[in-house]
Amino acid sequence: MLKVTIKSANTDAKLEFSEVGNEYFTVTFSSVSLSASHRVWGYTGDCERLVSLFVEMAENWTGWEGIKNWDAIEDDFSLSCTSDKLGHITLEVELVGRDTPELWSAKFNVEVEAGQLEKIANEMKALFSRC
């Protein structure tokens, strides 16, 4: 598997994970109004914790209380995930580019349906087995 694409349930937006290897991976968001991509250091254990986040959401597909979070060790990529009792999952994503001459950041939401979570979790496990 070369990438995992998480498509929004409401718009043409998508969040992609790709180029996994040597403790790094790339996160890309694209929509009509915004495109952002960043290479993230998956420090020891970070990739496993990221996969665990998606597995935990899939296991709790009927919803959960509060926010499920994941942050990269360099604070350049974070996920905050919430759900409602209607099966809507919100992935709030933040990317920060610090390794360029100009500091940049992008924050966006991707809405997914609970029924997508198991497939996403399985694809994340397969993709990040090389991290």
N, C-alpha and C positions, 0 to 999 in steps of 0.2 A: 504494500500500500504506500502510495507516494504522498497523499494528503487527505485530510478530513475537511469536508465542507459542511458547515452548519448554516442552513438557509433559514432566513426569517420566515415565520408563518404569515406575516402581514405585508411584507414589502419585498423588493428585489435584493435587499441587503444580504450579505453573507460574511461569515467569519471562517477563515481557513487556517489550518495548521499544516505546515509542510516543512520540507528540508530538515528533517530530524536526523541528527547524528553528531557524534563527538561532543555531547553535552550541550548542543545548541538546537534551536528550532526557530522557524519563522512563523509569525502571526500576521495575517493580512485581513483587513476589513475592507469591504467595498460596497458602495451603494451609489445611487444617482448623485447624491450630494457630497460624498466623502470617500476618499481612498487613503488608506494608511497601511504601511507594512513595516515590520520591525523584527530584527533577529534577536532572540532572547536566549540568555544563558540558562540552561536547565541544570543548575548546580546539583551536585549529588543529592538525590532524593526529591528534587523539585518536580521532575517529570513524573515520578511515581505519585506524588501528591496531586498533581494536576489530573492524572488519569483517575485517581481515587475520587476526586471531586465529581467527575462525570459518572462514575460507577455509583457513588452514593446518591446522586440525583436520580439516576435510573431506578435504583432500589426503592426510592421514595417518590415514585412517579405520581402518586396521588396527592402530593403536596407536603410541605414542611413549614414549620414556624421559623421566622427569622431569616437571616442571610447566611448563605454558604459562601465562604471567601477562599480565594487563592491569590497569593502574591509571589512574583518572581523575586529571587534574592536581591537583585539590583533595583527593585522597585520600578522597573520599566514596563511591566505588564501585570495587570491585575484583573481578576474576575470577581464580581459580586453577584450571586445568583439568588433570586427569590421566586416564589411560586404563589399561586392562588388556588383556591379549591375548585376552580373551573378547568384546571389542567393547563394553565398558561404559565410558562417559565420565562423569566426575564434574565438575560445574561447582560450585565452591565460591564463593559470592557473599557479598560484604560490602557493606552499605549503611550510611552514617553520616549522620545529619541534624545539620548544624551551623547551619543557617539558621533555627532555631526557638528559642524561649526555653529549651527543654529539650533538651540534647544527647541523642541516642539512637543506637543502632546495632543492626543485625541481621545475623546470619551464618547462612547456610543452604546446603544442598547440593541440587542438582537433578541427578538421574541420567538420562542419555539413552543411547540405543543408537547405535552407530556409523552405522547406516543412516539416522538422522535428520540427520546432519551436513551433507550436501550441500544438502538442502532448507533447513535453517536458514541456511547460508552464503549461498545465493542470495537468500533473503528479507532477510537483513541487508544485503546489497549494495543491494538495491532500496530498502529503507527509509532507509538512511543516505546515499543519494545526495543528499539534501537538507540534510545537516548542515553 
